[in-house]
Amino acid sequence: MATEATWEELLGSKNWEGLLDPLNLSLRKLILRCGNFCQGTYDAFDNDEISKYAGSSRYGKKSFFRKVKLESASDYQVQAFLYATAKVSFAQAIFMHSMSHDSWDQESNWIGYIAVTTDEVSKALGRREIYVAWRGTIRNYEWMNDLYDGLESIEELLHPEIVGIHRKVPKVMAGWLKLYVTSNPDSPFTKFSARTQVRAKIQELIDLYKDEKLSIVVTGHSLGASLATLSAFDLVENGIRDVPVAAVVFCSPHVGEEDFVDRVSKYPNLKVLHIKNKQDLVPAYPLEILGFRNLGTTLEIDNAKSPNLKLSTNFFDWHNLEALLHTVAGWNGEEQAFELKVKRSLALVNKSSGIIKDEYLIPSSWWMVENKGMILDESNGEWILAPPDAEDLPEPESFSFEKLP
């Protein structure tokens, strides 16, 4: 009988040796949990241009997990929302016909959150789990950053006391880095960069729970996977060395070149697990011929193994997160038949796609705000755009920076 993997092993302390083929049940559940955290960032994002709250989360921190229908929603608490600023060049702005923006060259949007296990769950587990979830690309400005595929130095991320130890300063994809480090003094959400926000909040949580056993899992899909990798590295590079930090990422593009891969690999408490679909093209971008390299441990699955999914030729279907999670739930290796090992509703796959075979009678792209947010005002018979519930109103985030190195 196989020995149950420890929490540290599930976070990659042994580089997931012996846990991927066959896929360990506890690791499978952790991967699905991380995927659900990522999916919540898509389900909650307000991308409606006519909404006065466009660019924010539709749901507040207290109601977030309940309203995105997360399994075991009461086990987790959102501690902070994260916002990122996408900045484009003058030429890109002209190309996008976006000069009508108040700030034509940059735009700040909600990009994810930081959550922890509740006191009750943490006590039962004997540890406090901290999660950071990053959203993938939705806004036009973010797409422009995605296309900025040159390599750029990460010197500003490196700890000042150890920069000089290394002859070469690693480089990463410029678009990911820009989104991570750019601040926006005009943002209604926070004036600080995504980098500053995540570092400040994680340090605050480490101080708050200093008497507990801690772990940090950073997760993201697509662009969010790149931000997850950068932020996980940043946390460890700048002082978090005695807490296991795992980046569990989905459909990640390349983040950096070989020196960056080497720099990530030198930290024993930092591990990266990349889950990707065999057909997906995004993990090959930017091209290796430009100097980019794969990073971490890879779990490659194949959506075509599922008897429930269409054999799609659509690029976005290959990259779809819910389809990937469905396949993870039933993945038993290349040589074994697809069989669900964790109960997961098939309907979830069609949240934002139409990949499920028609015979299952599940409508395409069914996750949306009821009536697009319109409600009937009984007092005058007019249909109006409903305001958010009081608990969901966006509010500026505050962060403490006193203890940052």
BELGI-V899751 format. One record per residue. RES is the residue in three letters. PHI is phi in whole degrees, -180 to 180 (NA if undefined). Layout:
[[RES;PHI] [RES;PHI]]
This chain:
[[MET;NA] [ALA;-69] [THR;-76] [GLU;-64] [ALA;-67] [THR;-76] [TRP;-60] [GLU;-62] [GLU;-68] [LEU;-65] [LEU;-90] [GLY;99] [SER;-59] [LYS;-116] [ASN;57] [TRP;60] [GLU;-62] [GLY;80] [LEU;-109] [LEU;-100] [ASP;-146] [PRO;-74] [LEU;-75] [ASN;-58] [LEU;-62] [SER;-66] [LEU;-67] [ARG;-57] [LYS;-65] [LEU;-65] [ILE;-60] [LEU;-66] [ARG;-62] [CYS;-62] [GLY;-62] [ASN;-65] [PHE;-60] [CYS;-66] [GLN;-60] [GLY;-60] [THR;-70] [TYR;-76] [ASP;-65] [ALA;-98] [PHE;-72] [ASP;-91] [ASN;-108] [ASP;-84] [GLU;-60] [ILE;-83] [SER;-77] [LYS;-69] [TYR;-108] [ALA;-55] [GLY;95] [SER;-114] [SER;-82] [ARG;-68] [TYR;-121] [GLY;-79] [LYS;-64] [LYS;-72] [SER;-98] [PHE;-54] [PHE;-66] [ARG;-66] [LYS;-83] [VAL;-91] [LYS;63] [LEU;-68] [GLU;-62] [SER;57] [ALA;-58] [SER;-75] [ASP;-82] [TYR;-132] [GLN;-129] [VAL;-75] [GLN;-97] [ALA;-160] [PHE;-95] [LEU;-115] [TYR;-129] [ALA;-129] [THR;-109] [ALA;-92] [LYS;-119] [VAL;-121] [SER;-78] [PHE;-59] [ALA;-63] [GLN;-66] [ALA;-63] [ILE;-62] [PHE;-59] [MET;-87] [HIS;55] [SER;-111] [MET;-67] [SER;-77] [HIS;-64] [ASP;-60] [SER;-115] [TRP;-65] [ASP;-101] [GLN;-154] [GLU;-151] [SER;-104] [ASN;-144] [TRP;-65] [ILE;-126] [GLY;162] [TYR;-160] [ILE;-121] [ALA;-134] [VAL;-134] [THR;-69] [THR;-68] [ASP;-59] [GLU;-63] [VAL;-67] [SER;-61] [LYS;-64] [ALA;-66] [LEU;-78] [GLY;80] [ARG;-162] [ARG;-108] [GLU;-98] [ILE;-108] [TYR;-122] [VAL;-122] [ALA;-118] [TRP;-115] [ARG;-82] [GLY;-85] [THR;-69] [ILE;-135] [ARG;-80] [ASN;-59] [TYR;-63] [GLU;-66] [TRP;-61] [MET;-64] [ASN;-65] [ASP;-60] [LEU;-87] [TYR;-88] [ASP;-97] [GLY;-74] [LEU;-91] [GLU;-137] [SER;-62] [ILE;-104] [GLU;-53] [GLU;-69] [LEU;-90] [LEU;-80] [HIS;-62] [PRO;-59] [GLU;-80] [ILE;-122] [VAL;-60] [GLY;-72] [ILE;-67] [HIS;-104] [ARG;-66] [LYS;-108] [VAL;-91] [PRO;-61] [LYS;-125] [VAL;-132] [MET;-63] [ALA;-60] [GLY;-64] [TRP;-64] [LEU;-62] [LYS;-60] [LEU;-64] [TYR;-76] [VAL;-107] [THR;-80] [SER;-107] [ASN;-142] [PRO;-64] [ASP;-97] [SER;-68] [PRO;-77] [PHE;-97] [THR;-163] [LYS;-87] [PHE;-103] [SER;-70] [ALA;-58] [ARG;-60] [THR;-63] [GLN;-61] [VAL;-69] [ARG;-65] [ALA;-65] [LYS;-70] [ILE;-63] [GLN;-63] [GLU;-62] [LEU;-70] [ILE;-62] [ASP;-67] [LEU;-65] [TYR;-108] [LYS;-63] [ASP;-93] [GLU;-113] [LYS;-76] [LEU;-117] [SER;-146] [ILE;-126] [VAL;-118] [VAL;-109] [THR;-138] [GLY;-174] [HIS;-119] [SER;62] [LEU;-52] [GLY;-61] [ALA;-66] [SER;-64] [LEU;-66] [ALA;-63] [THR;-65] [LEU;-61] [SER;-71] [ALA;-62] [PHE;-60] [ASP;-59] [LEU;-62] [VAL;-73] [GLU;-55] [ASN;-106] [GLY;125] [ILE;-87] [ARG;-116] [ASP;-109] [VAL;-124] [PRO;-65] [VAL;-124] [ALA;-120] [ALA;-100] [VAL;-105] [VAL;-120] [PHE;-122] [CYS;53] [SER;-81] [PRO;-71] [HIS;-64] [VAL;-102] [GLY;-151] [GLU;-94] [GLU;-61] [ASP;-64] [PHE;-69] [VAL;-58] [ASP;-64] [ARG;-65] [VAL;-62] [SER;-69] [LYS;-78] [TYR;-97] [PRO;-68] [ASN;-94] [LEU;-114] [LYS;-133] [VAL;-126] [LEU;-116] [HIS;-111] [ILE;-102] [LYS;-141] [ASN;-90] [LYS;-55] [GLN;-83] [ASP;-67] [LEU;-92] [VAL;-59] [PRO;-63] [ALA;-93] [TYR;-110] [PRO;-65] [LEU;-66] [GLU;-63] [ILE;-62] [LEU;-88] [GLY;109] [PHE;-80] [ARG;-135] [ASN;-69] [LEU;-138] [GLY;81] [THR;-98] [THR;-110] [LEU;-113] [GLU;-98] [ILE;-115] [ASP;-134] [ASN;-56] [ALA;-66] [LYS;-75] [SER;-78] [PRO;-76] [ASN;-92] [LEU;-106] [LYS;-69] [LEU;-84] [SER;-76] [THR;-110] [ASN;-87] [PHE;-53] [PHE;-70] [ASP;-67] [TRP;-63] [HIS;-99] [ASN;-68] [LEU;-70] [GLU;-64] [ALA;-64] [LEU;-62] [LEU;-66] [HIS;-58] [THR;-68] [VAL;-58] [ALA;-62] [GLY;-117] [TRP;-76] [ASN;-130] [GLY;97] [GLU;-62] [GLU;-92] [GLN;-107] [ALA;-70] [PHE;-69] [GLU;-154] [LEU;-60] [LYS;-105] [VAL;-132] [LYS;-64] [ARG;-150] [SER;-62] [LEU;-63] [ALA;-59] [LEU;-58] [VAL;-59] [ASN;-91] [LYS;-52] [SER;-131] [SER;-148] [GLY;-136] [ILE;-85] [ILE;-69] [LYS;-57] [ASP;-60] [GLU;-61] [TYR;-85] [LEU;57] [ILE;-112] [PRO;-63] [SER;-78] [SER;45] [TRP;-87] [TRP;-81] [MET;-160] [VAL;-71] [GLU;-56] [ASN;53] [LYS;54] [GLY;86] [MET;-86] [ILE;-133] [LEU;-90] [ASP;-81] [GLU;-63] [SER;-72] [ASN;-134] [GLY;76] [GLU;-94] [TRP;-88] [ILE;-134] [LEU;-77] [ALA;-69] [PRO;-73] [PRO;-65] [ASP;-59] [ALA;-56] [GLU;-74] [ASP;-108] [LEU;-64] [PRO;-61] [GLU;-141] [PRO;-60] [GLU;-92] [SER;-120] [PHE;-135] [SER;-104] [PHE;-116] [GLU;-61] [LYS;-102] [LEU;-72] [PRO;-70]]
